[in-house]
Amino acid sequence: MTPERFAAILELKVSGLVEALMQRAGLNLEDALLRVYGSKLYEALEREETKLWHHSPLLLLDCLESEFRTGKPEFPDE
C-alpha cells in the first residue's frame, strides 16, 4: 500500500474512532482527540504493518477503552 493511501485510510479510521469516543463517553472534540492521539492504540494504529486499520472504529474503541482501564490496549486477535 502506498503511504498516501495508508494516510487516507488512517485519517478515516481516526475520524470514526474519535466520533465514536465522543458519543460513547460524552467527550467534546478536543478531549476525544487528545485521548486518541495520546494512546498506545494510536501508536500501533499508525503503523501500517499492525493491520489494526482493518478493524471497525467501534472495535478500535473497545481496544481504546481497555487501554483506559488497564493502561494497556487489548488488540483484536491477541
C-alpha positions in Angstrom: 0.0 0.0 0.0 1.3 3.4 -0.8 2.0 5.8 2.1 -0.6 8.3 0.7 -3.3 5.6 0.6 -2.5 4.5 4.1 -2.6 8.1 5.4 -6.0 8.5 3.9 -7.3 5.2 5.5 -5.7 6.2 8.8 -7.5 9.6 8.7 -10.8 7.9 8.1 -10.3 5.4 10.9 -9.2 8.0 13.4 -12.1 10.2 12.5 -14.6 7.3 13.1 -12.8 6.4 16.4 -12.9 10.0 17.6 -16.6 10.3 16.7 -17.4 7.0 18.5 -15.5 8.1 21.6 -17.3 11.4 21.7 -20.7 9.7 21.5 -19.9 6.9 24.0 -18.0 8.9 26.6 -19.8 12.2 26.1 -16.5 14.0 25.4 -16.0 17.1 23.3 -13.9 17.0 20.2 -10.7 18.4 21.8 -10.8 15.9 24.7 -11.5 12.9 22.3 -8.7 13.9 20.0 -6.3 14.2 22.9 -7.2 10.8 24.2 -7.0 9.1 20.8 -3.7 10.7 19.7 -2.1 10.2 23.1 -2.9 6.5 23.3 -0.8 3.4 22.7 -3.6 2.2 20.4 -2.9 5.2 18.1 0.8 4.5 18.2 0.1 0.9 16.9 -2.7 2.1 14.5 -0.4 4.5 12.7 2.0 1.6 11.8 0.5 0.0 8.7 2.1 -3.4 9.4 -0.1 -3.9 12.5 -3.1 -4.1 10.3 -5.3 -2.5 13.0 -6.7 -0.3 10.3 -8.7 -3.3 9.1 -10.9 -3.1 12.1 -14.0 -1.0 12.6 -14.0 2.2 14.7 -16.2 0.5 17.2 -13.9 -2.4 17.7 -11.0 0.0 18.0 -13.0 2.0 20.6 -13.3 -1.2 22.6 -9.5 -1.5 22.5 -9.0 2.1 23.5 -11.4 1.7 26.4 -9.4 -1.3 27.5 -6.3 0.8 27.5 -8.0 3.5 29.6 -9.0 0.9 32.2 -5.8 -1.2 32.3 -3.1 1.0 30.8 -2.5 -1.5 28.0 -4.6 -1.7 24.8 -6.1 -5.1 24.1 -5.7 -5.6 20.4 -8.1 -7.9 18.4 -6.7 -11.3 17.6 -4.5 -11.4 20.7 
